[in-house]
Amino acid sequence: MGVTPRNDPEQDAAVAPPRSARLAHEQSRAQAVACPAVIVVGGAILGVVGLLVALGVAGSATALRIVGGAVALAVILLGPGVVALQPNEARVLILFGRYVGTLAESGLWWVNPFTVLWRIRVSLRVRNFQSDRVKVNDASGNPIDIAAVVVWRVIDTARAVFDVEDFEAFVIVQSETALRHLANTYPYDDYAPGALSLRGTTDEVRDSLHSELQSRLRTAGIEVLETRLTHLAYAAEIAEVMLRRQQAEAILAARKTMVAGAVGLVQMALAQLAHSDLVELDTERKATMVANLMVVLSGDHSPTPVINTGSLYT
């Protein structure tokens, strides 16, 4: 009585290659022979002549008809192997379900004629993708409208054809996904020194989007050449409220800078007066002087001077 061997999951995992290894493809150069145009034209003419001879035109002899038929058959079998490529164009060659290489050099070539039914054309030209305006919450929870443009091209035709279902649709979906993740990562605006925001640090945001999108599209053999935000604004329902908040935050940030500068100027003025012995001020008069200087330096409009015609203490 036979015993059915028990499946060992660890052993099966060791024998079977990982899923990523089975799906990963690398572009390879197809075996091809440069085919001058004169050879193609001559072969076509020779095939036509051979076919006419084989059909018995002008009472050809039997032996000559056999030779003509053989020539015509050879031309018919070898002719499909001729491939003409334009610049920035590639052909992915498949032979009976097996990838046999990519033809990417422009010109006239002859390849295995049995791949004629499974040649996939892939454009290597630079392409643009303009995303739609999507509504998403930023890092602060505020709804914003954002859109971007992505410049890309195919650099690995094997991955573009075999590793994803439709690489053009893949670019669209992954670009919108990366754009939404970018908006969730950064706030629309932030006045803190050195803080990153969508509106304030455009270079860093662009680099972040480019890096994330390139990592997503590497699976499909896509190279991202450039990414750039084309639209960035608060959503219509909160645009007016957020504009007032943005103005208030801008005023507050400006006030903080003005106060910090005013305090430094007051300290410098008091230090210079104490060093020069020009006038001696007690604590109360120093406080009055500090208050007057802070009003002058921190006010949002020019102050009206008041001239004291009496003594310093009246």
C-alpha positions in Angstrom: 0.0 0.0 0.0 1.5 3.3 -1.1 1.9 6.2 1.3 1.1 9.7 0.0 4.0 12.0 1.0 2.9 14.9 3.2 3.4 18.4 1.8 5.9 20.4 3.7 5.1 24.2 3.5 8.7 25.2 4.3 10.1 22.8 1.7 7.6 24.0 -0.9 8.6 27.6 -0.1 12.2 26.8 -0.5 11.7 25.1 -3.9 9.3 27.5 -5.4 10.7 30.9 -6.3 9.3 33.9 -4.5 6.4 35.7 -6.2 8.4 38.9 -6.9 11.1 36.8 -8.6 8.5 35.1 -10.9 6.9 38.4 -11.9 10.1 40.4 -12.4 11.2 40.8 -16.0 14.3 42.5 -17.4 14.6 43.9 -20.9 17.0 42.0 -23.1 18.1 42.7 -26.7 16.5 40.6 -29.3 18.5 38.7 -31.9 18.2 40.6 -35.1 20.0 41.1 -38.4 20.3 44.4 -40.1 18.3 44.2 -43.4 19.1 46.7 -46.1 16.2 47.9 -48.1 17.6 46.6 -51.4 17.5 43.1 -50.0 13.9 43.4 -49.0 12.9 44.8 -52.4 15.0 42.2 -54.2 13.5 39.4 -52.2 10.0 40.6 -52.8 10.6 40.7 -56.6 12.2 37.3 -56.5 9.2 35.9 -54.6 6.8 37.3 -57.1 8.8 35.9 -60.0 9.1 32.5 -58.3 5.3 32.4 -57.7 4.5 33.2 -61.3 6.9 30.5 -62.5 5.4 28.0 -60.1 1.9 28.8 -61.4 3.1 27.9 -64.9 3.3 31.3 -66.5 4.7 31.2 -70.1 4.7 27.4 -70.2 7.6 26.9 -67.7 9.1 23.5 -67.4 8.3 21.3 -64.5 11.7 21.5 -62.9 11.7 25.3 -63.2 8.2 25.4 -61.7 9.5 23.4 -58.7 12.4 25.8 -58.2 10.1 28.8 -58.5 7.7 27.4 -56.0 10.5 26.7 -53.6 11.7 30.3 -53.9 8.2 31.7 -53.5 7.7 29.5 -50.4 11.0 30.6 -48.9 10.2 34.3 -49.4 6.7 33.8 -47.9 8.2 32.1 -44.8 11.1 34.5 -44.3 9.3 37.7 -45.3 7.3 38.2 -42.1 10.6 38.4 -40.3 11.3 41.9 -41.7 10.5 44.6 -39.1 10.8 48.4 -39.7 11.3 50.5 -36.6 11.0 54.3 -36.2 13.1 56.3 -33.8 11.9 56.0 -30.1 9.9 52.9 -30.9 10.4 49.3 -29.7 9.0 45.8 -30.5 8.6 43.2 -27.8 9.1 39.8 -29.4 7.3 36.7 -28.1 7.8 33.2 -29.5 5.2 30.6 -28.5 4.5 32.3 -25.2 8.2 33.0 -24.3 9.8 36.4 -24.2 12.7 36.4 -26.6 13.9 40.0 -26.5 13.1 43.6 -27.4 14.1 45.3 -30.7 14.6 49.0 -29.9 17.0 50.3 -32.5 15.5 52.2 -35.4 15.9 50.9 -38.9 15.1 47.8 -41.0 15.7 44.5 -39.3 15.1 40.8 -39.8 14.0 38.7 -36.8 12.5 35.3 -36.2 9.5 35.2 -38.6 7.5 33.1 -36.2 7.2 36.0 -33.8 5.0 37.9 -36.3 1.8 37.1 -34.4 3.2 38.2 -31.0 5.0 41.5 -31.6 3.9 44.2 -29.2 4.7 47.8 -30.2 5.8 50.0 -27.3 6.5 53.7 -27.7 9.6 55.0 -26.0 8.7 58.7 -26.4 8.4 61.1 -23.5 4.8 61.5 -22.4 2.8 63.9 -20.2 0.0 63.0 -17.8 -2.1 65.8 -16.4 -4.1 64.7 -13.4 -7.6 65.9 -12.6 -8.2 68.2 -9.7 -8.8 66.0 -6.7 -10.2 67.0 -3.3 -8.3 65.6 -0.4 -7.5 66.6 3.2 -4.1 68.0 4.0 -2.0 67.1 7.1 -4.1 69.6 9.2 -7.4 68.1 8.1 -8.4 71.0 5.7 -10.0 70.0 2.4 -7.9 71.2 -0.6 -8.0 70.9 -4.3 -4.7 69.7 -5.9 -3.5 68.6 -9.3 -0.2 67.7 -10.8 1.6 67.0 -14.1 3.9 64.0 -14.5 6.4 63.6 -17.3 7.4 60.0 -17.9 8.7 57.4 -20.4 9.2 53.7 -20.7 12.7 52.4 -20.1 12.1 48.7 -19.6 9.7 47.3 -22.2 9.6 43.8 -20.7 8.3 45.1 -17.3 5.9 47.5 -19.0 4.3 44.6 -21.0 4.5 41.6 -18.7 4.6 42.9 -15.1 1.5 45.1 -15.2 -1.8 44.8 -17.0 -1.8 48.2 -18.7 1.2 50.4 -18.0 -0.6 53.6 -19.2 -3.5 53.1 -16.8 -1.0 52.1 -14.1 0.7 55.4 -14.5 -2.6 57.3 -14.1 -3.8 55.4 -11.0 -0.4 55.5 -9.2 0.1 59.2 -10.0 -3.3 60.1 -8.4 -2.5 57.8 -5.4 0.9 59.4 -4.8 -0.7 62.9 -5.2 -3.3 62.1 -2.5 -0.6 60.7 -0.2 1.4 63.9 -0.7 -1.5 66.1 0.3 -2.1 64.0 3.4 1.6 64.3 4.4 2.0 68.1 4.3 -0.2 71.0 5.5 -1.3 73.5 3.0 0.6 76.3 4.8 2.7 76.6 7.9 4.4 79.8 9.2 6.7 78.0 11.7 10.4 78.5 10.8 11.7 75.6 8.7 8.3 73.8 8.5 7.4 72.1 5.3 4.2 72.9 3.6 2.6 72.5 0.2 2.6 76.2 -0.6 5.7 77.3 1.2 8.3 74.6 0.2 7.5 73.8 -3.4 10.9 72.3 -4.2 10.9 69.8 -1.3 7.3 68.9 -2.0 8.1 68.3 -5.7 11.1 66.1 -4.8 9.0 64.1 -2.4 6.3 63.5 -5.1 8.9 62.6 -7.6 10.6 60.1 -5.3 7.4 58.4 -4.2 6.1 58.2 -7.8 9.3 56.8 -9.1 9.3 54.0 -6.5 5.7 53.1 -7.4 6.3 53.1 -11.2 9.6 51.2 -11.1 7.5 47.9 -11.2 6.3 48.9 -14.6 9.6 49.9 -16.0 8.7 53.6 -16.1 11.1 56.5 -15.5 9.6 59.7 -14.0 11.4 62.7 -15.6 9.6 65.5 -13.8 6.7 66.1 -11.5 5.1 69.5 -10.7 2.0 70.7 -8.9 -0.3 72.6 -11.4 -3.1 73.5 -9.0 -3.2 74.1 -5.3 -6.1 75.8 -3.4 -8.4 75.4 -0.5 -11.7 73.7 -1.4 -14.5 76.1 -2.4 -16.6 75.6 0.8 -13.8 76.7 3.1 -11.8 79.0 0.9 -13.1 82.3 2.3 -12.8 81.2 5.9 -9.3 79.8 5.4 -8.3 83.0 3.6 -9.1 85.0 6.7 -7.3 82.4 8.9 -4.3 82.6 6.5 -4.3 86.4 6.8 -4.5 86.2 10.6 -1.7 83.7 10.8 0.4 85.9 8.5 -0.2 88.9 10.6 0.6 87.0 13.8 3.9 85.7 12.3 4.8 89.2 11.2 4.1 90.6 14.7 6.3 88.0 16.3 9.1 89.0 14.0 8.6 92.7 14.7 8.5 92.2 18.4 11.7 90.1 18.4 13.4 92.8 16.4 12.1 95.6 18.6 13.4 93.9 21.7 16.8 93.6 20.2 16.9 97.3 19.2 15.8 98.4 22.7 18.5 96.3 24.3 21.0 97.7 22.0 19.9 101.3 22.7 20.0 100.9 26.4 23.4 99.3 26.2 24.8 102.1 24.1 23.4 104.8 26.4 24.9 103.1 29.5 28.2 102.7 27.8 28.5 106.3 26.6 27.4 108.0 29.9 25.3 110.4 27.8 22.5 110.3 30.2 21.8 108.4 33.4 18.4 106.8 33.7 16.8 105.3 36.8 14.7 102.1 36.6 11.4 104.0 36.2 12.7 106.1 33.3 14.2 103.1 31.6 10.8 101.4 31.8 9.2 104.5 30.2 11.9 104.6 27.5 11.4 100.9 26.8 7.6 101.3 26.5 8.0 104.3 24.1 10.5 102.5 21.9 8.4 99.3 21.8 5.4 101.4 20.6 7.5 103.1 17.9 9.1 99.9 16.7 6.2 97.5 16.9 3.3 99.7 15.7 1.6 99.0 12.5 1.6 102.7 11.5 3.9 105.6 12.1 3.6 107.1 15.6 2.8 110.8 16.3 5.7 112.3 18.2 5.1 114.4 21.3 7.8 116.9 22.2 8.5 117.4 25.9 9.4 121.0 26.5 9.8 120.5 30.3 12.3 118.5 32.2 12.7 114.8 32.0 10.7 114.2 35.1 7.7 116.4 34.3 
